[in-house]
């Protein structure tokens, strides 16, 4: 199968590239700020804010499947506008599309969210992700939207790096005790995305870990796994801070899990062994 991974040099994208190459898929991937380096892959430099370049890449690769694994943060031009152009271009060429979204599309008002829940974001990032989801639903109804949570694994995630820096005193900050998410291992998420890419499943899928943890609880698990002094991790409450966003968002992945071979482990499991 010929697949194009947009955002292939990012944290999730790198694992997607690794798994598709290992599976023998004909893999192409794009990079923007960080050049891609994994072998066995056709790499393309792509700034999604330049639609003409996107059309050129799609024409050259001619993929059967396109995975949007980009992370533009709260940059509306990347996370919302560029996602719209990507969806439209993929749909025009008849490509299967898997779009990676986020639990940031939810406000936390109901705490537990299954795949039927509609977005009600609080932050610019969440609003951009929700807008991109709308574009997918309207322009590519046969696509798969994958909502996920905090992604960790192999010491390469932003949260893992933050834990190390906080213990070392290399940065300021705290780990919130009231900010709850369902962390997922990057290997599990990438495997689930690959499964969906190879299927004809359409709609919204929740791919998150089995455990609901605060950012501080997750930090303690990471620190213990990595042999750090977790007593040095500073704590705080998001509710007492000026950091915007939802407090408690727990993605219910039970329906999606029944459709996947990939087992979505909880953080207590994948960080429980040294």
KEKE-812415 format. One line per 5 residues: their letters; for each residue x, y, z of N, C-alpha, C. Coordinates in Angstrom, 1 decimal. Atoms other than C-alpha are relative to their C-alpha. Layout:
# residues N
a> X/Y/Z/X/Y/Z/X/Y/Z ~ ...
This chain:
# residues 274
xxxxx> 0.8/-1.2/0.0/0.0/0.0/0.0/0.9/1.2/0.0 ~ -0.7/-1.3/0.1/1.2/3.5/-0.9/-0.6/1.0/1.0 ~ 0.6/-0.9/-1.0/0.8/5.9/2.0/0.9/1.3/0.1 ~ -0.7/-1.3/-0.3/1.7/9.6/2.6/-0.3/0.4/1.4 ~ 0.1/-0.5/-1.3/2.3/10.7/6.1/0.4/1.4/0.1
xxxxx> -0.3/-1.4/-0.1/2.0/14.4/6.5/0.3/0.3/1.4 ~ -0.5/-0.2/-1.3/4.0/15.5/9.4/0.9/-1.2/0.5 ~ -0.7/1.2/-0.3/6.3/12.5/9.2/1.2/0.1/0.8 ~ -1.2/-0.2/-0.8/9.2/14.0/11.1/-0.3/0.4/1.4 ~ 0.5/-0.3/-1.4/7.1/14.8/14.2/0.1/-1.2/0.9
xxxxx> -0.1/1.1/-1.0/6.9/12.6/17.3/-0.9/-1.2/-0.4 ~ 0.8/1.1/0.5/3.9/10.6/16.1/0.3/-0.4/-1.4 ~ -0.3/0.3/1.4/4.8/10.9/12.5/1.2/-0.9/-0.2 ~ -1.2/0.9/0.1/8.2/9.3/13.1/-0.3/-1.4/0.3 ~ 0.4/1.4/-0.3/6.6/6.2/14.7/-0.9/-0.5/-1.1
xxxxx> 0.8/0.5/1.1/4.1/6.0/11.9/0.9/-0.4/-1.2 ~ -0.9/0.3/1.1/6.9/6.1/9.3/0.7/-1.3/0.3 ~ -0.7/1.2/-0.3/8.8/3.4/11.2/-0.9/-1.2/-0.1 ~ 0.8/1.2/0.0/5.8/1.1/11.5/-0.5/-0.3/-1.5 ~ 0.5/0.3/1.4/4.6/1.5/7.8/1.2/-0.6/-0.8
xxxxx> -1.1/0.6/0.7/8.1/0.8/6.5/0.2/-1.4/0.5 ~ -0.2/1.4/-0.5/8.4/-2.3/8.8/-1.1/-0.9/-0.5 ~ 1.1/0.8/0.6/5.1/-3.5/7.4/0.1/-0.2/-1.5 ~ -0.2/0.1/1.4/6.4/-3.2/3.9/-0.8/0.9/-0.9 ~ 0.8/-1.0/0.8/4.2/-0.3/2.8/1.0/0.9/-0.7
xxxxx> -0.7/-1.0/0.7/5.4/2.1/0.2/-0.2/1.3/0.6 ~ 0.2/-1.2/-0.9/5.9/5.1/2.4/0.7/1.2/-0.5 ~ -0.5/-1.3/0.3/6.3/8.7/1.6/-0.4/0.9/1.2 ~ 0.3/-0.8/-1.2/6.4/11.4/4.3/0.4/1.4/-0.3 ~ -0.4/-1.4/0.1/6.6/15.2/4.6/0.6/0.5/1.3
xxxxx> -0.6/-0.7/-1.2/8.6/17.4/6.9/0.0/1.5/-0.4 ~ 0.0/-1.5/0.2/8.6/21.2/7.4/1.1/0.6/0.8 ~ -1.0/-0.7/-0.8/10.6/22.5/10.3/1.2/-0.9/0.3 ~ -1.1/1.0/-0.3/12.6/19.3/10.9/0.1/-1.0/-1.1 ~ -0.1/0.9/1.1/14.0/17.3/8.0/-0.1/-1.4/0.4
xxxxx> 0.1/1.5/-0.3/13.1/13.6/7.9/1.2/-0.7/-0.3 ~ -1.3/0.7/0.2/15.9/11.2/8.1/-0.1/-1.6/0.0 ~ 0.1/1.5/0.0/14.5/7.6/8.4/0.1/-0.5/-1.4 ~ -0.2/0.6/1.3/15.6/5.4/5.6/-1.2/-0.8/-0.5 ~ 1.0/0.7/0.6/13.4/3.6/3.2/-1.3/0.8/-0.3
xxxxx> 1.1/-0.9/0.1/11.1/6.6/2.9/0.3/1.1/-1.1 ~ -0.1/-1.1/0.9/10.5/9.1/0.1/-0.4/1.3/0.8 ~ 0.3/-1.2/-0.8/10.8/12.5/1.9/-0.3/1.2/-0.9 ~ 0.4/-1.2/0.8/9.2/15.7/0.7/-0.1/1.2/1.0 ~ 0.1/-1.2/-0.8/9.6/19.2/2.2/-1.3/0.6/-0.3
xxxxx> 1.4/-0.5/0.2/6.1/20.6/2.7/-0.4/1.0/1.1 ~ 0.6/-0.9/-0.9/4.7/23.7/4.3/-1.5/0.0/-0.4 ~ 1.4/0.1/0.3/1.0/23.1/4.5/-0.7/1.3/-0.3 ~ 0.6/-1.3/0.2/0.3/26.8/4.3/0.2/0.4/-1.5 ~ -0.2/-0.3/1.4/1.4/26.6/0.6/-0.8/-1.1/-0.8
xxxxx> 0.8/1.0/0.6/-1.5/24.7/-1.1/0.5/-0.5/-1.3 ~ -0.5/0.4/1.3/0.2/24.6/-4.5/1.1/-1.1/0.2 ~ -1.0/1.0/-0.3/3.1/22.6/-3.0/-0.6/-1.3/0.4 ~ 0.8/1.2/-0.4/0.6/20.2/-1.4/-0.5/-0.7/-1.2 ~ 0.5/0.7/1.2/-0.9/19.5/-4.8/1.1/-0.7/-0.7
xxxxx> -1.1/0.6/0.7/2.5/18.9/-6.3/0.4/-1.3/0.7 ~ -0.4/1.3/-0.8/3.4/16.3/-3.5/-1.0/-1.1/-0.3 ~ 1.0/1.0/0.2/0.1/14.5/-3.9/0.0/-0.6/-1.4 ~ -0.1/0.5/1.4/0.5/14.3/-7.6/1.2/-0.9/-0.2 ~ -1.2/0.8/0.2/4.0/13.0/-7.4/-0.1/-1.4/0.8
xxxxx> 0.1/1.2/-0.8/3.3/10.4/-4.6/-1.1/-0.9/-0.5 ~ 1.2/0.7/0.4/-0.2/9.4/-5.8/-0.3/-1.1/1.1 ~ 0.3/1.0/-1.1/-1.0/7.8/-2.4/-1.4/-0.6/-0.1 ~ 1.4/0.5/-0.2/-3.9/5.5/-1.7/-0.5/0.5/1.3 ~ 0.4/-0.4/-1.3/-3.9/6.7/1.9/0.8/1.2/0.4
xxxxx> -0.7/-1.2/-0.5/-3.0/10.1/3.4/-0.4/0.0/1.5 ~ 0.2/-0.1/-1.5/-2.5/10.4/7.2/0.5/1.4/0.3 ~ -0.4/-1.3/-0.4/-2.5/13.9/8.6/0.4/-0.1/1.5 ~ -0.6/0.1/-1.4/-0.2/13.7/11.7/0.7/1.3/0.4 ~ -0.7/-1.3/-0.3/0.8/17.4/11.8/-0.5/0.5/1.3
xxxxx> 0.4/-0.7/-1.3/0.8/19.4/15.0/0.4/1.5/-0.1 ~ -0.3/-1.4/0.2/0.5/23.1/14.3/-0.3/0.8/1.2 ~ 0.3/-0.7/-1.3/-0.5/23.9/17.9/-1.2/1.0/-0.3 ~ 1.1/-1.0/0.1/-2.7/27.0/18.1/0.2/0.9/-1.2 ~ -0.2/-0.7/1.3/-1.4/28.3/14.7/-1.2/-0.3/-0.9
xxxxx> 1.2/0.2/0.8/-4.8/28.6/12.9/0.3/-0.4/-1.4 ~ -0.3/0.2/1.4/-3.2/28.7/9.5/0.5/-1.4/-0.3 ~ -0.5/1.4/0.2/-1.6/25.2/10.0/-1.1/-1.0/0.5 ~ 0.9/1.0/-0.6/-4.1/23.4/12.3/-1.4/0.0/-0.6 ~ 1.3/0.0/0.6/-7.3/24.6/10.7/0.0/0.3/-1.5
xxxxx> 0.0/-0.3/1.5/-6.8/26.3/7.3/0.7/-1.0/-0.8 ~ -0.8/1.0/0.8/-4.1/24.0/6.1/-0.6/-1.4/0.0 ~ 0.7/1.2/0.0/-6.0/21.0/7.3/-1.1/-0.1/-1.0 ~ 1.1/-0.1/1.0/-9.0/22.1/5.2/0.6/-0.2/-1.4 ~ -0.6/0.2/1.4/-6.7/22.3/2.1/0.4/-1.4/-0.2
xxxxx> -0.4/1.4/0.1/-5.3/18.9/2.8/-1.2/-0.9/-0.2 ~ 1.2/0.8/0.2/-8.7/17.3/3.2/-0.6/0.2/-1.4 ~ 0.6/-0.2/1.3/-10.0/18.9/0.1/0.8/-0.6/-1.1 ~ -0.8/0.5/1.0/-7.0/17.9/-1.9/0.0/-1.5/0.0 ~ 0.1/1.4/-0.1/-7.1/14.3/-0.7/-1.3/-0.5/-0.5
xxxxx> 1.3/0.4/0.4/-10.8/14.0/-1.3/-0.1/0.1/-1.5 ~ 0.1/-0.2/1.4/-10.4/15.4/-4.8/0.7/-1.2/-0.8 ~ -0.7/1.1/0.6/-7.9/12.6/-5.6/-0.5/-1.4/0.4 ~ 0.6/1.3/-0.4/-10.0/9.9/-4.0/0.9/-0.8/1.0 ~ -0.9/0.7/-0.9/-7.4/9.1/-1.3/-0.8/-0.3/1.3
xxxxx> 0.4/0.3/-1.3/-8.3/7.4/1.9/0.7/1.0/1.0 ~ -0.6/-1.0/-0.9/-7.8/9.9/4.8/-0.2/-0.4/1.4 ~ 0.0/0.2/-1.4/-6.9/9.4/8.4/0.5/1.3/0.6 ~ -0.4/-1.3/-0.6/-6.9/12.7/10.4/0.1/-0.1/1.5 ~ -0.2/0.1/-1.4/-5.4/12.9/13.8/-0.4/1.3/0.7
xxxxx> 0.6/-1.2/-0.7/-7.3/15.2/16.2/0.4/-0.2/1.5 ~ -0.4/-0.1/-1.4/-7.1/15.8/19.9/-1.2/0.1/1.0 ~ 1.0/-0.2/-1.0/-9.0/15.7/23.2/-0.2/1.5/0.4 ~ 0.1/-1.4/-0.2/-8.5/19.5/23.2/-1.3/0.6/-0.6 ~ 1.2/-0.5/0.6/-11.7/19.8/21.2/-1.1/0.0/1.1
xxxxx> 1.0/0.1/-1.0/-13.6/19.2/24.5/0.3/1.0/1.2 ~ -0.2/-1.0/-1.1/-14.2/21.6/27.4/0.2/-0.6/1.4 ~ -0.1/0.7/-1.3/-14.2/19.0/30.2/-1.3/0.1/0.8 ~ 1.2/-0.2/-0.8/-17.8/20.0/31.2/-0.7/-1.4/0.4 ~ 0.6/1.3/-0.3/-18.9/16.3/31.0/1.0/-1.0/0.4
xxxxx> -1.2/0.9/-0.4/-15.5/14.7/31.9/0.1/-1.2/-0.9 ~ -0.1/1.2/0.8/-16.2/11.4/30.1/-0.6/0.3/-1.4 ~ 0.4/-0.3/1.3/-16.4/11.7/26.3/0.2/-1.2/-0.9 ~ -0.1/1.1/1.0/-17.2/8.9/23.8/0.0/0.6/-1.4 ~ -0.2/-0.4/1.4/-17.0/9.1/20.0/-1.2/0.8/-0.5
xxxxx> 1.2/-0.8/0.4/-20.5/10.6/19.7/0.0/1.4/0.4 ~ 0.1/-1.3/-0.5/-19.7/13.7/21.6/0.5/1.1/-1.0 ~ -0.4/-1.1/0.9/-19.5/17.0/19.7/1.0/0.9/0.7 ~ -1.0/-1.0/-0.6/-16.6/19.5/20.2/-0.7/1.2/0.7 ~ 0.4/-1.2/-0.6/-17.0/22.3/22.6/1.3/0.6/0.6
xxxxx> -1.4/-0.4/-0.4/-13.4/23.7/22.8/0.0/1.3/0.8 ~ -0.2/-1.2/-0.8/-12.1/26.3/25.2/1.2/0.8/-0.4 ~ -1.3/-0.6/0.3/-8.7/27.1/23.7/0.0/0.2/-1.5 ~ -0.2/-0.1/1.4/-7.6/28.4/20.3/0.5/-1.3/-0.7 ~ -0.5/1.3/0.5/-5.8/25.1/19.7/-1.2/-1.0/-0.2
xxxxx> 1.2/0.8/0.1/-9.0/23.2/20.5/-1.0/0.4/-1.1 ~ 0.9/-0.5/1.0/-11.0/25.4/18.3/0.5/-0.3/-1.4 ~ -0.6/0.3/1.3/-8.6/24.9/15.4/-0.2/-1.5/-0.3 ~ 0.1/1.5/0.2/-8.7/21.1/15.8/-1.5/-0.3/-0.3 ~ 1.4/0.2/0.2/-12.5/21.2/16.0/-0.4/0.4/-1.4
xxxxx> 0.3/-0.4/1.3/-12.7/23.2/12.8/0.6/-1.0/-1.1 ~ -0.5/1.0/0.9/-10.4/20.7/11.1/-0.9/-1.2/-0.1 ~ 0.9/1.1/0.0/-12.7/17.9/12.2/-1.2/0.3/-0.9 ~ 1.1/-0.3/0.8/-15.6/19.7/10.6/0.3/-0.1/-1.4 ~ -0.4/0.1/1.5/-13.8/20.0/7.3/0.1/-1.5/-0.4
xxxxx> -0.1/1.5/0.4/-13.1/16.2/7.4/-1.4/-0.6/-0.2 ~ 1.3/0.6/0.0/-16.7/15.3/8.2/-0.8/0.5/-1.3 ~ 0.8/-0.6/1.1/-18.1/17.6/5.4/0.6/-0.4/-1.4 ~ -0.6/0.2/1.3/-15.5/17.0/2.6/0.5/-1.4/-0.2 ~ -0.5/1.3/0.2/-14.4/13.5/3.3/-0.7/-1.0/1.0
xxxxx> 0.8/0.8/-1.0/-17.2/11.5/5.0/0.4/-1.4/0.1 ~ -0.5/1.4/-0.2/-15.5/8.2/4.4/1.4/0.0/0.7 ~ -1.3/-0.1/-0.8/-12.4/9.4/6.4/-0.2/-0.5/1.4 ~ 0.0/0.3/-1.5/-11.4/8.4/9.9/0.6/1.1/0.7 ~ -0.6/-1.0/-0.9/-10.9/11.0/12.5/0.4/-0.7/1.3
xxxxx> -0.5/0.7/-1.2/-8.7/9.8/15.4/0.3/1.1/1.0 ~ -0.2/-0.9/-1.1/-9.0/11.8/18.6/0.9/-0.7/1.0 ~ -0.9/0.7/-0.9/-6.2/11.1/21.0/0.3/1.0/1.2 ~ -0.2/-0.8/-1.2/-4.8/12.4/24.3/1.5/0.3/0.1 ~ -1.4/-0.2/-0.2/-1.3/13.1/25.8/0.8/-1.2/-0.6
xxxxx> -0.8/1.0/0.6/1.2/11.1/23.7/1.4/-0.1/0.6 ~ -1.4/0.1/-0.7/4.3/9.7/25.5/0.6/-1.3/-0.6 ~ -0.7/1.2/0.4/6.9/7.1/24.8/1.4/0.2/-0.4 ~ -1.4/0.1/0.4/10.6/6.3/24.5/0.8/1.3/0.5 ~ -0.7/-1.2/-0.5/11.5/9.5/26.4/0.0/1.2/-0.9
xxxxx> -0.1/-1.1/1.1/10.9/11.7/23.3/-1.2/1.0/0.1 ~ 1.1/-0.9/0.0/7.6/13.3/24.2/0.3/1.3/0.8 ~ -0.2/-1.3/-0.7/7.3/16.9/25.4/-0.2/-0.2/1.5 ~ 0.2/0.2/-1.4/5.9/15.7/28.7/1.1/-0.7/0.7 ~ -1.1/0.7/-0.5/8.7/13.3/29.3/1.3/0.9/0.2
xxxxx> -1.1/-1.0/-0.1/11.3/16.0/28.6/-0.2/1.0/1.1 ~ 0.3/-1.0/-1.1/9.5/18.4/30.9/0.3/-0.6/1.4 ~ -0.3/0.6/-1.3/9.7/15.9/33.8/1.4/-0.1/0.3 ~ -1.4/0.1/-0.2/13.4/15.4/33.3/0.5/1.4/0.3 ~ -0.4/-1.4/-0.2/13.9/19.2/33.1/-0.4/0.5/1.4
xxxxx> 0.5/-0.5/-1.3/11.8/19.9/36.2/0.8/-0.7/1.2 ~ -0.8/0.7/-1.0/13.7/17.3/38.3/1.4/0.5/0.0 ~ -1.3/-0.5/0.1/17.0/18.7/37.1/0.1/1.5/0.3 ~ 0.0/-1.5/-0.3/15.9/22.3/37.9/0.4/0.8/-1.2 ~ -0.4/-0.7/1.3/16.5/23.2/34.2/-1.1/0.9/-0.5
xxxxx> 1.1/-0.9/0.5/13.2/24.9/33.8/-1.0/0.2/1.1 ~ 1.0/-0.4/-1.0/10.5/26.6/35.8/-1.4/-0.7/-0.4 ~ 1.3/0.6/0.3/6.9/25.2/36.0/-0.4/-1.0/1.1 ~ 0.6/1.0/-0.9/4.7/22.8/37.8/-0.8/-1.1/-0.8 ~ 0.9/1.0/0.6/2.8/19.6/37.1/-1.4/0.1/0.7
xxxxx> 1.3/-0.2/-0.6/-0.9/20.1/37.6/-0.6/-1.3/0.6 ~ 0.6/1.1/-0.6/-2.7/17.8/40.0/-1.5/-0.2/-0.3 ~ 1.4/0.0/0.3/-6.2/18.6/38.7/-0.2/0.0/-1.5 ~ 0.1/0.0/1.5/-5.5/18.4/34.9/0.1/-1.5/-0.4 ~ 0.1/1.4/0.2/-6.7/14.9/34.0/-0.1/-0.3/-1.5
xxxxx> 0.1/0.5/1.3/-6.1/13.1/30.7/0.2/-1.5/0.0 ~ -0.2/1.5/0.2/-5.8/9.5/29.3/1.2/-0.2/-0.9 ~ -1.2/0.1/0.9/-2.2/9.3/28.1/0.1/-1.3/-0.8 ~ -0.1/1.2/0.9/-1.4/6.9/25.2/1.4/-0.1/-0.4 ~ -1.4/0.3/0.4/1.9/5.3/24.2/0.0/0.3/-1.5
xxxxx> -0.1/-0.3/1.4/3.1/6.5/20.8/-0.1/-1.2/-0.9 ~ 0.1/1.3/0.8/3.5/2.9/19.6/-1.4/-0.5/-0.2 ~ 1.4/0.4/0.1/-0.1/2.1/20.4/-0.8/0.9/-0.9 ~ 0.7/-0.9/0.8/-1.4/5.2/18.8/0.3/-0.2/-1.5 ~ -0.4/0.2/1.4/0.6/4.7/15.6/-0.5/-1.3/-0.6
xxxxx> 0.5/1.2/0.4/-0.4/1.1/15.4/-1.5/0.1/-0.3 ~ 1.4/-0.1/0.2/-4.1/2.0/15.7/-0.2/0.8/-1.3 ~ 0.1/-0.8/1.2/-3.7/4.7/13.0/0.3/-0.8/-1.2 ~ -0.3/0.9/1.1/-2.1/2.2/10.7/-1.1/-1.0/-0.3 ~ 1.2/0.9/0.2/-5.0/-0.2/11.3/-1.1/0.7/-0.7
xxxxx> 1.1/-0.7/0.6/-7.5/2.4/10.4/0.3/0.4/-1.4 ~ -0.4/-0.4/1.4/-5.5/3.5/7.4/-0.2/-1.2/-1.0 ~ 0.1/1.2/0.9/-5.6/-0.1/6.0/-1.5/-0.5/-0.1 ~ 1.4/0.5/0.0/-9.4/-0.4/6.7/-0.8/1.0/-0.8 ~ 1.0/-0.9/0.6/-12.5/1.2/5.3/-0.9/0.6/1.1
xxxxx> 0.8/-0.5/-1.1/-13.8/2.3/8.8/0.0/1.5/-0.2 ~ 0.2/-1.4/0.1/-15.2/5.8/8.7/-0.7/0.5/1.2 ~ 0.6/-0.7/-1.2/-16.2/8.3/11.4/1.0/0.4/1.0 ~ -0.9/-0.5/-1.1/-14.7/9.3/14.7/0.4/-1.1/0.9 ~ -0.5/1.0/-0.9/-12.5/7.1/16.8/0.8/0.6/1.1
xxxxx> -0.8/-0.4/-1.1/-11.1/7.6/20.2/1.1/-1.0/0.3 ~ -1.1/0.8/-0.3/-7.6/6.3/20.7/0.9/0.6/1.1 ~ -0.7/-0.5/-1.2/-6.3/7.0/24.2/0.2/-1.2/0.9 ~ -0.4/1.0/-1.0/-4.9/5.1/27.1/-1.1/-0.4/0.9 ~ 1.0/0.5/-0.9/-6.9/3.1/29.6/-0.1/0.7/1.3
xxxxx> -0.1/-0.6/-1.3/-5.8/5.1/32.6/-0.2/1.5/-0.1 ~ 0.2/-1.4/-0.2/-7.1/8.6/33.6/1.0/0.5/1.1 ~ -1.0/-0.4/-1.0/-4.2/10.4/35.3/0.2/1.5/-0.1 ~ -0.4/-1.4/0.0/-3.3/13.9/36.3/1.4/0.2/-0.6 ~ -1.4/-0.2/0.6/-0.2/15.5/34.7/1.0/-0.3/1.1
xxxxx> -1.0/0.3/-1.1/1.5/15.1/38.1/0.1/-1.5/0.1 ~ -0.1/1.5/-0.1/0.6/11.4/38.4/0.8/-0.6/-1.2 ~ -0.8/0.5/1.1/1.9/10.9/34.9/1.5/0.3/0.1 ~ -1.3/-0.4/-0.2/5.0/12.8/35.7/0.7/-0.9/1.0 ~ -0.6/0.9/-1.0/5.6/10.6/38.8/0.3/-1.4/-0.7
xxxxx> -0.2/1.3/0.7/5.2/7.4/36.6/1.2/0.1/-0.9 ~ -1.2/-0.2/0.9/7.7/8.8/34.1/1.3/0.0/0.8 ~ -1.2/-0.2/-0.8/10.2/9.8/36.8/0.4/-1.3/0.6 ~ -0.3/1.3/-0.6/10.0/6.4/38.5/0.5/-1.0/-1.1 ~ -0.5/0.8/1.1/10.4/4.6/35.2/1.4/0.3/-0.5
xxxxx> -1.3/-0.5/0.5/13.4/6.7/34.3/1.0/0.1/1.2 ~ -1.0/-0.1/-1.1/15.0/6.5/37.8/0.2/1.4/0.5 ~ -0.1/-1.4/-0.4/14.4/10.1/38.7/-0.5/0.2/1.5 ~ 0.4/-0.3/-1.4/13.9/11.6/42.2/-1.4/0.8/-0.2 ~ 1.3/-0.6/0.3/10.1/12.3/41.8/-0.4/1.0/1.1
xxxxx> 0.4/-0.9/-1.0/10.0/14.2/45.1/0.4/1.5/-0.4 ~ -0.4/-1.3/0.5/11.6/17.1/43.1/-1.0/0.6/-1.0 ~ 1.0/-0.5/0.9/8.6/17.4/40.9/-0.9/1.0/0.6 ~ 0.8/-1.0/-0.6/6.8/20.7/41.7/-1.5/-0.2/-0.4 ~ 1.4/0.2/0.3/3.0/20.5/41.9/-0.8/1.4/0.0
xxxxx> 0.9/-1.1/0.0/0.2/23.0/41.3/-1.4/-0.4/-0.5 ~ 1.3/0.2/0.5/-3.4/23.4/40.4/-0.3/0.9/-1.2 ~ 0.3/-0.8/1.2/-4.5/24.4/36.9/-1.1/1.0/0.3 ~ 1.1/-0.9/-0.3/-7.6/25.9/38.4/0.5/1.3/0.7 ~ -0.6/-1.2/-0.7/-5.4/28.3/40.4/0.9/0.8/-0.9
xxxxx> -1.0/-0.7/0.9/-3.3/29.3/37.4/-0.8/0.8/-1.1 ~ 0.5/-0.8/1.1/-3.8/31.5/34.4/0.1/-0.8/-1.3 ~ -0.2/0.8/1.2/-3.3/28.6/32.0/-1.4/-0.4/-0.5 ~ 1.3/0.3/0.5/-6.5/28.2/29.8/-0.1/-1.4/-0.3 ~ 0.2/1.4/0.5/-8.1/24.9/28.9/-0.8/-0.8/1.0
xxxxx> 0.8/1.0/-0.8/-10.1/22.0/30.2/0.8/-0.6/1.1 ~ -0.6/0.7/-1.1/-9.4/20.4/33.5/0.0/-1.5/-0.1 ~ 0.1/1.4/-0.1/-10.7/16.9/33.3/-0.7/-0.5/-1.3 ~ 0.5/0.5/1.3/-11.1/15.3/29.8/0.4/-1.5/-0.1 ~ -0.3/1.4/0.1/-11.3/11.5/29.7/-0.6/-0.6/-1.3
xxxxx> 0.5/0.7/1.3/-11.6/9.9/26.2/-0.4/-1.4/0.3 ~ 0.5/1.3/-0.1/-13.7/6.8/26.3/0.3/-0.7/-1.3 ~ -0.5/0.7/1.2/-12.0/4.5/23.8/-0.6/-1.4/-0.2 ~ 0.4/1.3/0.0/-14.0/1.4/24.5/-0.7/-0.5/-1.3 ~ 0.7/0.4/1.3/-16.1/1.4/21.3/1.1/-0.2/-1.1
xxxxx> -1.1/0.1/0.9/-13.0/2.0/19.2/0.9/-1.3/0.2 ~ -0.8/1.2/-0.4/-11.0/-0.7/21.1/-0.6/-1.3/-0.6 ~ 0.6/1.2/0.5/-13.5/-3.3/20.0/0.2/-0.2/-1.5 ~ -0.2/0.1/1.4/-12.7/-2.5/16.4/1.4/-0.1/-0.4 ~ -1.4/0.0/0.2/-9.0/-2.6/16.8/0.7/-1.3/0.5
xxxxx> -0.9/1.0/-0.5/-6.4/-5.4/17.1/0.9/0.5/1.1 ~ -0.9/-0.6/-0.9/-4.1/-3.0/18.8/-0.6/0.2/1.4 ~ 0.5/-0.2/-1.4/-4.5/-3.0/22.6/0.5/1.3/0.5 ~ -0.3/-1.3/-0.4/-4.6/0.5/24.0/0.4/-0.1/1.5 ~ -0.5/0.1/-1.4/-2.5/0.2/27.2/-0.2/1.3/0.8
xxxxx> 0.0/-1.2/-0.9/-2.8/2.5/30.2/1.4/0.4/0.4 ~ -1.4/-0.5/-0.4/0.2/4.6/31.4/0.5/-0.8/1.1 ~ -0.5/0.8/-1.1/0.4/2.5/34.6/0.6/-1.3/-0.5 ~ -0.6/1.2/0.6/1.1/-0.5/32.4/1.3/0.3/-0.8 ~ -1.2/-0.1/0.9/3.5/0.9/29.8/1.2/0.8/0.7
xxxx> -1.0/-0.6/-0.7/5.4/3.0/32.4/0.3/-0.7/1.3 ~ -0.1/0.7/-1.2/5.2/0.4/35.1/1.3/-0.9/0.1 ~ -1.2/0.9/0.0/8.3/-1.6/34.1/1.2/0.9/-0.4 ~ -1.2/-0.7/0.2/11.9/-0.3/34.1/0.8/-0.7/-1.1
